[in-house]
Amino acid sequence: MSATCVSSVSPDSGNPGPDQLPDIAASASAHAAPLDWVGMEDITLPLYLAGQPVLARAHAGVSLDDPGARGIHMSRLYGALRALESRELEVAMLRGVLEAFLDSHAGLSSMAEVTLAGELPLERPALVSEAAGWKRYPFRIGARSEAGRMSLELAIQVGYSSTCPCSAALARQAIQEQFDRDFSQSAVDAAAVREWLGRAEGIVATPHSQRSEATVTIGLDPLIEKLPLPDLVDRVEDALGTALQTAVKRVDEKAFALANGRNLMFCEDAVRRLDDALRIGYAAYGYRVEVRHRESLHAHDAVARVEHVPQGQR
């Protein structure tokens, strides 16, 4: 059993009495050295985000600065985390948890960190019709306190459709070639062409598309009150123009096909769109963007990344 898992009645108890439990964590380490991070990972924690219940996974830890200390008090971290349960998560609550981590490890730790990860359910409307449905958005929230300063980070993952511009150009060329074969006469009847355009024999090629994902990580002002999760999702989906849909009717599917045709994207195009969308509003604390196009032509993914580092940190 790890010494860090043992609870104590008194951290200063040298020889416990008959009614006391031994505090092995308070004993001296046989291998004296400070540690950067000690804690727990994958703690189940119920939260509320954007008004929705979320079953999150929490990582909680502190530094162990005293080289002679045997371990930390993990039960104190676990107890402090429970302040986040079952109510709308706000930044002040995260700040309070970090302060509780450090207060409960005074003399042992100078850094505290908590990370929350899960999937946020958001109801999303269809493009045209009255249909709607729920989508899951993976998220990660990271908060850290060190030397009296708090840093805050938010990451989300958004799914979208990407249609290859090269494939679209080749498909148009194939359709033109088929048109030349089917309409070799000099005079072309408009009604005949319209009818031809509605047949599979006319539209002989279609561009390939793939389900893609964007992972956006932004730094946040630690003095804000609320986490901008829905706002960030909206900004990303608006910039890409082809967010994955939930419940759809035929009019929505047609609108989605039009959106794909108007938003042809290599992975480089997608990541630049997001870079433009985030530069205003999130540049002060920095951001990172990665897009991944899960290719339907190739047996590998196409990936692009961009990072904006705040000027003071360069």
C-alpha positions in Angstrom: 0.0 0.0 0.0 1.3 3.5 -0.9 2.1 5.6 2.1 0.3 8.5 0.5 -3.1 6.7 0.9 -3.0 6.5 4.7 -5.1 9.0 6.6 -4.0 10.6 9.8 -5.5 11.9 13.0 -2.7 14.3 13.6 0.2 15.1 11.2 2.4 15.7 14.2 1.8 12.5 16.0 5.1 10.8 16.7 4.0 7.6 18.4 0.2 7.1 17.9 -1.8 6.2 20.9 -4.2 3.3 21.0 -7.0 5.4 19.5 -4.9 7.0 16.8 -4.0 5.7 13.3 -0.4 5.8 12.2 0.4 8.6 9.7 3.1 7.0 7.5 3.0 9.9 5.1 4.5 12.1 7.8 7.5 9.9 8.2 10.8 10.7 6.5 11.5 9.3 3.1 14.4 6.9 2.6 15.1 8.6 -0.8 15.0 12.3 -0.2 14.1 14.3 -3.4 11.4 16.8 -4.3 8.7 15.7 -6.8 7.0 17.8 -9.5 3.6 16.2 -9.2 1.8 13.8 -7.0 -1.9 13.1 -7.0 -4.7 11.1 -8.4 -6.1 10.6 -11.9 -9.5 9.5 -13.4 -11.6 10.4 -10.3 -15.3 10.2 -11.2 -16.9 13.6 -10.5 -20.5 14.7 -11.3 -20.6 18.3 -12.6 -23.0 20.8 -14.3 -21.7 22.6 -17.3 -23.9 25.0 -19.4 -26.8 23.7 -17.4 -26.2 20.1 -18.4 -25.2 17.2 -16.0 -21.8 15.8 -16.9 -20.0 12.8 -15.5 -16.4 14.1 -15.6 -13.0 12.5 -14.9 -10.8 14.6 -12.6 -7.1 14.6 -12.2 -5.9 16.3 -9.0 -2.3 16.8 -7.8 0.2 19.0 -6.0 4.0 19.3 -6.0 6.0 17.7 -3.2 8.6 20.3 -2.4 9.9 18.9 0.8 12.6 16.4 -0.2 12.4 14.5 3.0 8.6 14.2 3.2 7.3 10.6 2.5 4.2 11.6 0.7 1.2 13.9 0.4 -2.4 13.6 1.8 -4.5 12.4 -1.1 -7.6 12.2 0.9 -7.5 16.0 1.4 -7.3 16.5 -2.3 -10.3 14.2 -2.8 -12.3 16.0 -0.2 -11.6 19.4 -1.7 -12.7 18.2 -5.1 -16.1 17.4 -3.9 -16.9 21.1 -3.7 -17.3 21.0 -7.5 -20.0 18.4 -7.4 -23.6 18.7 -8.8 -23.8 22.4 -9.4 -22.9 24.8 -12.3 -19.1 24.9 -12.5 -17.6 28.4 -12.3 -14.0 29.6 -12.3 -14.2 30.8 -8.6 -15.0 27.2 -7.6 -11.8 26.0 -9.3 -9.8 28.7 -7.6 -11.2 27.6 -4.3 -10.3 24.0 -4.9 -6.7 24.9 -5.7 -6.5 27.1 -2.6 -7.8 24.2 -0.5 -5.2 21.9 -2.1 -2.4 24.2 -1.1 -3.8 25.1 2.4 -4.1 21.4 3.2 -0.4 20.9 2.2 1.2 24.0 3.7 4.9 23.5 4.0 4.8 20.6 1.5 3.5 22.0 -1.8 3.8 25.2 -3.7 1.9 24.1 -6.9 -1.6 22.7 -7.2 -3.4 21.5 -10.3 -6.8 20.1 -11.3 -8.0 18.9 -14.7 -11.6 18.0 -15.6 -12.5 16.1 -18.7 -15.7 14.7 -20.1 -18.3 15.2 -22.8 -20.7 18.1 -22.8 -24.1 17.4 -24.3 -25.6 20.3 -26.3 -28.9 20.4 -28.2 -28.3 21.5 -31.8 -30.9 22.6 -34.3 -31.1 21.3 -37.9 -30.0 23.6 -40.7 -33.4 24.3 -42.1 -36.2 22.2 -40.6 -37.6 22.3 -37.1 -35.6 19.1 -36.2 -33.1 19.1 -33.4 -30.9 16.6 -31.6 -28.1 16.2 -29.1 -24.3 16.2 -29.7 -21.5 15.3 -27.4 -18.5 17.7 -27.3 -15.4 16.3 -25.6 -13.8 18.9 -23.3 -11.0 19.4 -20.9 -10.6 22.1 -18.3 -7.2 22.7 -16.7 -6.5 25.0 -13.7 -3.1 25.4 -12.0 -1.9 27.6 -9.2 1.8 28.2 -8.7 3.7 31.0 -6.9 0.4 32.8 -6.2 -0.7 32.9 -9.8 -3.5 30.9 -11.4 -3.6 29.8 -15.0 -6.7 28.5 -16.8 -7.1 26.5 -20.0 -10.1 25.1 -21.9 -10.0 22.5 -24.7 -12.9 21.3 -26.8 -13.3 18.9 -29.8 -15.7 19.6 -32.6 -16.7 17.3 -35.4 -17.3 18.6 -38.9 -17.4 17.4 -42.6 -14.6 18.3 -45.0 -14.8 17.9 -48.7 -11.5 17.8 -50.6 -11.0 20.7 -53.0 -8.8 18.6 -55.3 -11.4 15.8 -55.5 -14.1 18.4 -56.2 -12.1 19.8 -59.1 -11.5 16.3 -60.5 -15.2 15.4 -60.2 -16.1 18.6 -62.1 -13.7 17.7 -64.8 -15.1 14.2 -65.1 -18.6 15.7 -65.4 -17.4 18.1 -68.1 -15.9 15.2 -70.1 -19.1 13.2 -69.8 -21.0 16.3 -71.0 -18.8 16.5 -74.1 -19.5 12.9 -74.9 -23.3 13.2 -74.4 -23.7 16.6 -76.1 -21.4 16.6 -79.1 -23.8 18.7 -81.2 -23.2 22.5 -81.4 -26.7 23.5 -80.3 -27.7 22.4 -76.8 -31.2 22.3 -75.6 -31.5 23.8 -72.0 -34.3 21.4 -71.0 -32.2 18.4 -72.2 -29.2 19.6 -70.2 -31.3 20.1 -67.1 -32.7 16.6 -67.4 -29.1 15.3 -67.9 -27.9 17.0 -64.8 -30.5 15.1 -62.7 -29.3 11.7 -63.9 -26.6 9.5 -62.5 -25.3 9.0 -66.0 -24.6 12.8 -66.2 -23.1 13.4 -62.7 -20.6 10.6 -63.1 -18.3 11.7 -60.2 -18.6 13.1 -56.8 -15.9 14.5 -54.5 -14.9 12.6 -51.5 -15.6 14.0 -48.0 -14.6 12.8 -44.6 -15.7 13.1 -41.0 -13.2 15.5 -39.4 -12.4 16.9 -36.0 -11.0 20.1 -34.7 -9.4 20.3 -31.2 -9.1 23.8 -29.9 -7.3 24.7 -26.7 -7.5 28.3 -25.4 -5.9 30.1 -22.5 -8.4 32.0 -20.4 -8.3 35.0 -18.0 -8.4 33.3 -14.5 -10.5 36.3 -13.3 -13.5 35.4 -15.5 -16.6 34.1 -13.9 -18.0 31.6 -16.4 -16.3 29.1 -18.7 -17.2 29.9 -22.4 -17.9 26.4 -23.5 -21.0 26.9 -25.7 -19.6 30.1 -27.1 -16.4 28.4 -28.1 -18.3 25.6 -29.8 -20.4 28.1 -31.7 -17.3 30.0 -32.9 -15.6 26.9 -34.1 -18.7 25.5 -35.9 -19.5 28.9 -37.5 -15.9 29.2 -38.8 -15.9 25.8 -40.4 -19.4 25.9 -41.8 -20.0 22.2 -42.0 -20.6 21.0 -38.4 -21.8 17.4 -38.0 -25.6 17.2 -37.8 -28.0 15.3 -35.5 -31.6 14.9 -36.5 -32.2 15.9 -40.2 -34.9 15.9 -42.8 -34.3 15.9 -46.5 -34.2 19.7 -46.7 -31.5 19.7 -44.0 -29.5 17.0 -45.9 -29.7 19.2 -49.1 -28.6 22.2 -47.1 -25.7 20.2 -45.7 -24.6 19.2 -49.2 -24.7 22.8 -50.3 -22.6 23.8 -47.2 -20.0 21.2 -48.1 -19.9 22.4 -51.7 -19.4 26.0 -50.5 -16.8 25.1 -47.9 -14.2 22.9 -49.7 -11.3 22.4 -47.3 -7.9 20.9 -47.1 -6.8 20.5 -43.5 -4.6 23.6 -44.0 -7.7 25.6 -45.0 -9.6 24.4 -41.9 -6.9 25.3 -39.4 -6.4 28.7 -41.0 -10.1 29.5 -40.7 -10.0 28.6 -37.0 -6.8 30.7 -36.5 -8.7 33.7 -37.9 -11.7 33.0 -35.8 -9.8 32.7 -32.5 -7.3 35.6 -33.1 -9.9 38.1 -32.0 -10.9 37.4 -28.5 -8.5 34.6 -27.5 -5.0 35.9 -28.5 -4.3 37.5 -25.2 -3.8 34.2 -23.4 -2.9 32.1 -26.4 -4.4 29.1 -28.2 -3.6 25.9 -30.0 -5.6 24.4 -32.9 -5.3 20.9 -34.4 -7.5 19.6 -37.2 -7.7 16.0 -38.3 -9.3 14.9 -41.6 -9.9 11.2 -41.4 -9.4 10.5 -45.1 -11.9 8.6 -47.1 -9.4 8.3 -50.0 -6.2 7.5 -48.1 -5.6 5.0 -45.3 -4.1 7.8 -43.1 -5.2 11.1 -41.6 -4.4 14.5 -42.8 -3.4 16.8 -39.9 -2.6 20.5 -39.5 -1.7 22.5 -36.4 -1.3 26.2 -35.5 -0.4 27.8 -32.1 -0.6 31.4 -31.0 1.7 32.2 -28.0 1.0 35.3 -26.0 3.6 38.0 -26.8 4.9 38.1 -23.2 5.7 34.3 -23.3 7.7 34.2 -26.5 
